[in-house]
């Protein structure tokens, strides 16, 4: 209310001041004298002020008209003007609308529509760094690999989009199976952007597949510097690469370098079983059995493995079975409850022909955690203690149905390998092989392999015969490899 009153008072004051000024000018004497071309004009003070205001308005209008004429001339001449900016904004709006529609089509899986929208956006925007990327991805989705590669090559020519173009062509070469070209592209992409994690992983995998272990170790070190790998993972994978490098050197008959690489791999990752085995053989070749013994004991304590036991036996290959049992106490007294330790001790006693001790060494393993190896050892023990052929065949028949025991299995695809490798031969994953049991798959058979031990055992209980009926005998004969393995296990342990 007060503010309204103040505004009203101010309005009346202004009107009053203007009225007083106009009256003062009307009563004032003098004025202007304007003479031009024989004419004379003598306006009074008030008229002079009005003429001055009118003159200012005319000058302002004249300047605006001149500015309009100048802008029209610039527009016709192709220069940037407000009018040209208006049309540019209109084209830009249409271009971004087409670009957004293309992105939506790409997200919806409509590759052809996305390509059409990208072409329209390129027409309006003239920004190839945006529209070419959309065109390439849309062409890939539509299955037009030639168009996609052409567009990616255009992106390579631009400094800002070079990495995107190289990465796009890299993925195309990988999909086509051209690993040679893909390796060169991955090296170039990694040089352009070394902190890009996916590119580093692809380069590392390709280098490992090409057995470029030196280059792979450099890539791995770069990933560590860029913070893309924990230090413990880097040590493990560097050990895997060092071991792979040692194997290649060993193939070239350069044993000294191979031993050094193997020892380095074992130093980087003591629980890597192949590295421990190769390093132990290197020490044995150098005449350093104490170093090999200490290394294998440490590896056995981390994870018992048959290859470690074989390497431990190679330290003194000519010792007697009794002496071997005594020396192997360095291993068998470690991880005593581990199945591998129990089976190793049983094999040592079998070689010494102490079958009751071998049975005690196995304990309840064949009941609590049976596998083909432990059950086969039990068959050898029964044969050594003088059991009938029916009992032995019963154990061998049971070995068909139980799990096959730990093997090198890829954690990524579950593919089983006969020996450790740095790269999975099925899915090409790096450092994914682990020593573990494969999942037991139930096989449907007419009689069922699980019935074989019952059939053989029932024969001895009911008839006391030493021969088995044809059905059971044929099943056992089909698994002749297991019988042969049992005999070889006994003979090999003696050696």
C-alpha positions in Angstrom: 0.0 0.0 0.0 2.7 2.4 1.0 4.7 1.5 -2.2 1.7 2.3 -4.4 1.3 5.6 -2.7 5.0 6.4 -3.3 4.6 5.6 -7.0 1.5 7.8 -7.3 3.3 10.7 -5.6 6.4 10.3 -7.9 4.1 10.2 -11.0 2.4 13.5 -10.0 5.8 15.0 -9.3 7.2 14.1 -12.7 4.0 15.4 -14.5 4.2 18.6 -12.5 7.9 19.1 -13.3 7.2 18.6 -17.0 4.3 21.0 -16.9 6.4 23.6 -15.2 9.2 23.1 -17.7 6.9 23.5 -20.6 5.3 26.6 -19.2 8.7 28.1 -18.5 9.8 27.4 -22.1 6.6 29.0 -23.5 7.2 32.2 -21.5 10.9 32.2 -22.3 12.2 34.5 -25.0 14.6 33.7 -27.9 14.9 30.4 -29.7 16.6 29.0 -32.8 17.2 30.6 -36.2 17.4 28.2 -39.1 18.2 29.5 -42.5 18.6 27.3 -45.6 18.2 27.9 -49.3 16.4 31.2 -48.9 14.2 29.9 -46.1 14.2 31.0 -42.5 12.7 29.2 -39.6 12.6 30.7 -36.0 11.1 28.1 -33.6 10.7 28.9 -30.0 12.4 27.2 -27.1 9.8 24.4 -26.8 9.6 23.8 -30.5 13.4 23.7 -30.7 13.5 20.9 -28.1 10.7 18.9 -30.0 12.6 19.3 -33.3 15.8 18.0 -31.6 14.0 14.9 -30.3 12.5 14.3 -33.7 15.9 14.6 -35.3 17.4 12.0 -32.9 14.6 9.6 -33.8 15.2 10.1 -37.5 18.9 9.4 -37.1 18.2 6.2 -35.2 15.8 5.0 -37.9 18.3 5.8 -40.6 21.1 3.9 -38.8 18.8 0.8 -38.5 17.9 1.0 -42.2 21.6 1.2 -43.1 22.3 -1.8 -40.8 19.5 -3.8 -42.5 20.9 -3.0 -45.9 24.4 -4.0 -44.8 23.1 -7.3 -43.4 21.2 -8.1 -46.5 24.3 -7.5 -48.6 26.4 -9.8 -46.3 23.8 -12.5 -46.5 23.7 -12.4 -50.3 27.5 -12.4 -50.2 27.6 -15.5 -48.0 28.8 -13.9 -44.8 27.5 -14.9 -41.4 24.5 -12.8 -40.4 21.6 -13.0 -38.1 19.6 -14.4 -41.0 22.2 -17.0 -41.8 22.4 -17.9 -38.1 18.7 -18.5 -38.1 18.9 -20.9 -40.9 22.0 -22.6 -39.4 20.1 -23.1 -36.1 17.3 -24.6 -38.0 19.6 -27.0 -39.8 21.4 -27.9 -36.6 18.1 -28.6 -34.9 17.1 -31.0 -37.7 20.5 -32.6 -37.6 20.5 -33.3 -33.9 16.9 -34.6 -34.1 18.1 -37.1 -36.8 21.1 -38.0 -34.7 19.0 -38.7 -31.6 16.5 -40.7 -33.7 19.5 -42.7 -35.1 20.8 -43.4 -31.6 17.3 -44.6 -30.6 17.1 -46.9 -33.6 20.6 -48.2 -32.8 19.6 -49.0 -29.3 16.5 -50.7 -30.6 18.5 -52.9 -32.9 17.2 -51.3 -36.1 20.5 -51.0 -38.0 19.1 -49.9 -41.4 17.0 -47.1 -39.9 20.0 -46.0 -37.8 22.1 -45.8 -41.0 19.5 -43.7 -42.8 19.2 -41.3 -39.8 23.0 -41.0 -39.6 23.1 -40.0 -43.3 20.4 -37.4 -42.7 22.3 -36.1 -39.6 25.5 -35.8 -41.6 23.7 -33.8 -44.3 22.5 -31.2 -41.8 25.3 -31.2 -39.2 28.5 -31.7 -41.2 30.1 -33.3 -38.2 31.6 -36.6 -39.4 33.2 -37.3 -36.0 29.6 -37.9 -34.7 27.8 -39.2 -37.7 30.5 -41.6 -38.9 30.6 -43.4 -35.5 26.8 -43.9 -35.7 27.1 -45.0 -39.3 29.8 -47.6 -38.5 27.9 -49.1 -35.5 24.7 -49.2 -37.5 26.4 -50.9 -40.4 27.8 -53.5 -38.0 24.4 -54.1 -36.6 22.9 -54.4 -40.1 25.6 -56.9 -41.1 27.2 -54.5 -43.7 30.9 -55.1 -42.7 32.3 -53.4 -45.8 30.4 -50.2 -45.0 31.4 -50.4 -41.4 35.1 -50.8 -42.2 35.0 -48.0 -44.7 33.5 -45.7 -42.1 36.0 -46.8 -39.4 38.8 -45.9 -41.8 37.4 -42.4 -42.1 37.5 -42.2 -38.3 41.1 -43.2 -38.3 42.0 -40.2 -40.5 40.7 -37.8 -37.9 43.0 -37.2 -34.9 40.2 -36.9 -32.5 38.5 -40.2 -33.5 41.6 -42.2 -34.5 41.4 -44.5 -31.5 37.7 -45.2 -32.1 38.4 -46.1 -35.7 41.4 -48.4 -34.9 39.4 -50.1 -32.1 36.4 -50.7 -34.5 38.6 -52.2 -37.2 40.3 -54.3 -34.5 37.0 -55.8 -33.4 36.1 -56.6 -37.0 39.4 -58.4 -37.6 38.9 -60.4 -34.4 35.5 -61.4 -35.5 36.9 -62.5 -38.9 39.6 -64.5 -37.2 42.5 -62.4 -38.7 44.6 -62.4 -35.5 47.8 -61.3 -37.3 46.3 -58.0 -38.4 44.4 -57.7 -35.1 47.6 -58.0 -33.2 49.1 -55.0 -35.1 45.9 -53.0 -34.6 45.8 -53.8 -30.9 49.4 -52.6 -30.5 48.5 -49.3 -32.3 45.4 -48.8 -30.2 47.3 -49.5 -27.0 49.9 -47.0 -28.0 47.2 -44.4 -28.6 45.4 -45.0 -25.3 47.4 -47.2 -22.9 44.9 -46.7 -20.1 42.1 -48.4 -22.0 41.6 -51.6 -20.1 39.8 -53.6 -22.8 42.4 -52.9 -25.4 45.2 -53.9 -23.0 43.4 -57.2 -22.3 43.0 -57.9 -26.0 46.6 -57.1 -26.8 47.8 -59.4 -23.9 45.7 -62.3 -25.1 46.8 -61.9 -28.7 50.5 -61.7 -27.7 50.1 -64.8 -25.6 48.4 -66.7 -28.4 51.3 -65.7 -30.7 53.7 -66.8 -27.9 55.2 -63.3 -27.8 56.0 -63.7 -24.1 58.4 -60.8 -24.0 55.8 -58.4 -25.5 53.1 -59.8 -23.2 55.2 -59.2 -20.1 55.7 -55.5 -21.2 52.0 -55.1 -21.8 51.3 -56.7 -18.3 53.8 -54.2 -16.7 52.0 -51.3 -18.5 48.7 -52.5 -17.1 50.2 -52.5 -13.6 51.5 -49.0 -14.0 48.1 -47.8 -15.2 46.4 -49.3 -12.1 44.4 -51.9 -14.1 45.8 -54.9 -12.2 46.3 -55.6 -8.5 49.9 -56.3 -7.7 49.3 -59.9 -6.6 47.5 -60.7 -9.9 50.3 -59.1 -11.8 52.9 -61.2 -10.0 50.9 -64.4 -10.8 50.4 -63.6 -14.4 54.0 -62.4 -14.9 55.0 -65.8 -13.5 52.8 -67.6 -16.0 54.4 -65.6 -18.8 57.9 -66.2 -17.5 57.1 -70.0 -17.3 55.8 -70.0 -20.9 58.9 -68.2 -22.0 61.0 -70.8 -20.2 59.2 -73.6 -22.0 59.9 -72.0 -25.4 63.6 -71.6 -24.5 63.7 -75.2 -23.4 62.3 -76.3 -26.8 65.2 -74.5 -28.4 67.6 -76.5 -26.3 68.9 -73.4 -24.5 68.7 -75.1 -21.1 70.6 -72.5 -19.1 68.3 -69.7 -20.0 65.3 -72.0 -19.5 66.4 -72.9 -16.0 66.9 -69.2 -15.2 63.4 -68.3 -16.5 61.8 -71.2 -14.7 63.4 -70.2 -11.4 62.3 -66.6 -11.9 58.7 -67.8 -12.6 58.8 -69.9 -9.4 60.1 -66.9 -7.4 57.3 -64.7 -8.7 54.6 -67.3 -7.9 55.7 -70.2 -5.7 52.3 -71.9 -5.8 52.4 -72.2 -9.6 52.9 -75.9 -10.0 54.4 -76.1 -13.5 56.9 -73.3 -12.5 57.9 -75.2 -9.4 58.4 -78.4 -11.4 60.5 -76.8 -14.1 62.6 -74.8 -11.5 63.2 -78.1 -9.6 64.5 -79.8 -12.7 66.7 -76.8 -13.4 68.2 -77.1 -9.9 68.6 -80.9 -10.4 70.4 -80.3 -13.7 72.7 -77.8 -11.9 73.6 -80.3 -9.3 71.7 -78.5 -6.5 69.3 -81.2 -5.1 68.9 -79.3 -1.7 67.5 -76.3 -3.6 65.1 -78.5 -5.5 64.0 -80.3 -2.3 63.3 -77.0 -0.5 61.4 -75.6 -3.5 59.3 -78.7 -3.9 58.5 -78.9 -0.2 57.2 -75.4 -0.3 55.1 -76.0 -3.4 53.7 -79.2 -1.9 52.7 -77.4 1.3 50.8 -74.9 -0.9 49.1 -77.5 -3.1 50.0 -81.2 -3.4 50.2 -82.4 -7.0 51.5 -85.6 -8.7 53.9 -83.6 -10.9 55.6 -82.3 -7.7 56.0 -85.9 -6.5 57.5 -86.9 -9.8 60.0 -84.1 -9.7 60.8 -85.0 -6.1 61.5 -88.6 -7.2 63.8 -87.3 -10.0 66.2 -85.9 -7.4 67.3 -89.4 -6.6 66.1 -91.7 -9.4 68.2 -94.8 -8.4 67.3 -95.1 -4.7 65.6 -98.2 -3.3 61.9 -98.3 -2.4 62.6 -98.2 1.3 65.0 -95.3 0.9 62.5 -93.5 -1.2 59.8 -93.8 1.5 62.2 -92.3 4.1 63.2 -89.4 1.8 59.6 -88.8 0.7 58.7 -88.2 4.4 59.6 -84.6 3.7 56.4 -84.5 1.6 54.2 -87.1 3.2 54.4 -85.4 6.6 53.0 -82.2 5.1 49.3 -81.9 4.3 48.8 -85.4 5.7 45.0 -85.4 5.3 45.1 -84.3 1.6 44.0 -87.1 -0.8 47.1 -86.6 -2.9 49.4 -87.2 0.1 47.5 -90.4 1.0 47.7 -91.8 -2.5 51.4 -90.9 -2.8 52.2 -92.7 0.4 50.2 -95.7 -0.7 52.1 -95.8 -4.0 55.4 -95.7 -2.1 54.4 -98.7 0.1 53.1 -100.6 -3.0 56.5 -100.1 -4.6 58.0 -101.5 -1.4 55.5 -104.4 -1.5 54.2 -103.4 1.9 50.5 -103.7 1.0 49.0 -103.5 4.6 50.9 -100.2 5.0 49.5 -99.1 1.7 46.0 -99.9 2.8 46.6 -98.0 6.0 47.9 -95.0 4.1 44.8 -94.9 1.9 42.6 -95.1 5.0 38.9 -94.4 4.2 39.7 -92.4 1.1 38.0 -94.9 -1.2 34.8 -94.6 0.9 34.8 -90.9 1.7 36.3 -89.3 -1.4 36.9 -91.9 -4.1 38.3 -91.3 -7.5 39.6 -93.5 -10.3 43.2 -93.4 -9.1 42.5 -94.2 -5.4 40.1 -97.1 -6.4 42.7 -98.4 -8.8 45.3 -98.3 -6.1 42.9 -100.3 -3.9 42.7 -102.9 -6.6 46.5 -103.2 -6.7 46.6 -103.5 -2.9 44.0 -106.3 -3.1 46.0 -108.1 -5.7 49.2 -107.7 -3.7 47.5 -109.2 -0.6 46.4 -112.2 -2.6 42.7 -111.4 -3.1 40.8 -113.2 -5.8 40.5 -111.9 -9.4 36.8 -111.3 -8.7 37.6 -108.8 -5.9 40.2 -107.1 -8.0 37.9 -106.8 -11.0 35.2 -105.5 -8.7 37.4 -102.6 -7.6 38.4 -102.0 -11.3 34.8 -102.0 -12.3 34.0 -99.5 -9.5 36.8 -97.2 -10.9 34.6 -96.7 -14.0 31.8 -95.0 -12.1 33.8 -92.8 -9.7 35.2 -89.4 -10.7 38.4 -89.4 -12.7 40.2 -87.2 -10.2 41.7 -83.7 -10.4 42.7 -82.4 -13.8 43.7 -79.1 -15.4 40.3 -77.4 -16.0 39.6 -73.9 -17.4 37.6 -71.8 -15.0 36.0 -69.9 -17.9 34.7 -72.7 -20.1 35.3 -75.9 -18.0 37.4 -77.4 -20.8 39.7 -80.2 -19.6 43.4 -80.2 -20.6 45.9 -83.0 -20.4 48.6 -80.7 -19.2 48.9 -77.1 -18.0 48.9 -74.3 -20.6 48.9 -70.5 -20.2 46.1 -70.2 -22.7 42.9 -72.3 -22.7 42.9 -74.2 -26.0 39.1 -73.9 -26.1 38.2 -70.3 -25.2 41.6 -68.7 -25.4 41.4 -67.3 -21.9 44.6 -66.4 -20.2 45.7 -68.0 -16.9 42.4 -69.7 -16.2 43.5 -73.3 -15.8 43.1 -74.7 -12.3 43.9 -78.2 -10.9 40.5 -79.5 -9.7 38.0 -82.2 -10.2 35.7 -82.0 -13.2 32.0 -82.1 -12.6 30.7 -85.7 -12.5 28.3 -86.4 -15.4 26.0 -89.3 -15.1 26.1 -91.5 -18.2 22.9 -93.5 -19.1 23.8 -97.1 -20.0 21.6 -100.1 -20.5 22.9 -101.9 -17.4 24.5 -98.9 -15.6 28.2 -98.8 -14.8 27.2 -98.4 -11.1 25.9 -102.0 -11.1 29.3 -103.6 -12.1 30.8 -103.8 -8.6 27.6 -105.3 -7.3 27.5 -107.9 -10.0 31.1 -109.0 -9.5 30.7 -109.0 -5.7 27.4 -111.0 -5.8 29.0 -113.7 -7.9 31.7 -114.4 -5.3 29.1 -114.3 -2.4 26.6 -116.6 -4.0 28.7 -119.0 -6.1 32.3 -118.6 -4.9 33.3 -118.9 -8.6 36.4 -117.1 -9.9 34.9 -116.4 -13.3 32.4 -113.6 -14.0 29.4 -113.9 -16.2 29.7 -112.6 -19.8 27.9 -109.3 -19.1 30.2 -108.2 -16.2 33.3 -109.6 -18.0 32.6 -107.6 -21.2 32.2 -104.4 -19.1 35.5 -105.0 -17.4 37.2 -105.8 -20.7 36.0 -102.5 -22.2 37.9 -100.8 -19.4 41.1 -102.6 -20.0 43.1 -99.4 -19.8 42.3 -99.1 -16.1 43.6 -102.7 -15.5 46.8 -101.8 -17.4 47.1 -98.6 -15.4 47.0 -100.6 -12.2 49.8 -102.8 -13.2 51.9 -99.9 -14.5 51.3 -98.0 -11.3 52.9 -100.8 -9.3 55.8 -101.3 -11.7 56.4 -97.5 -12.0 56.5 -97.1 -8.2 59.1 -99.8 -8.0 61.3 -98.0 -10.5 
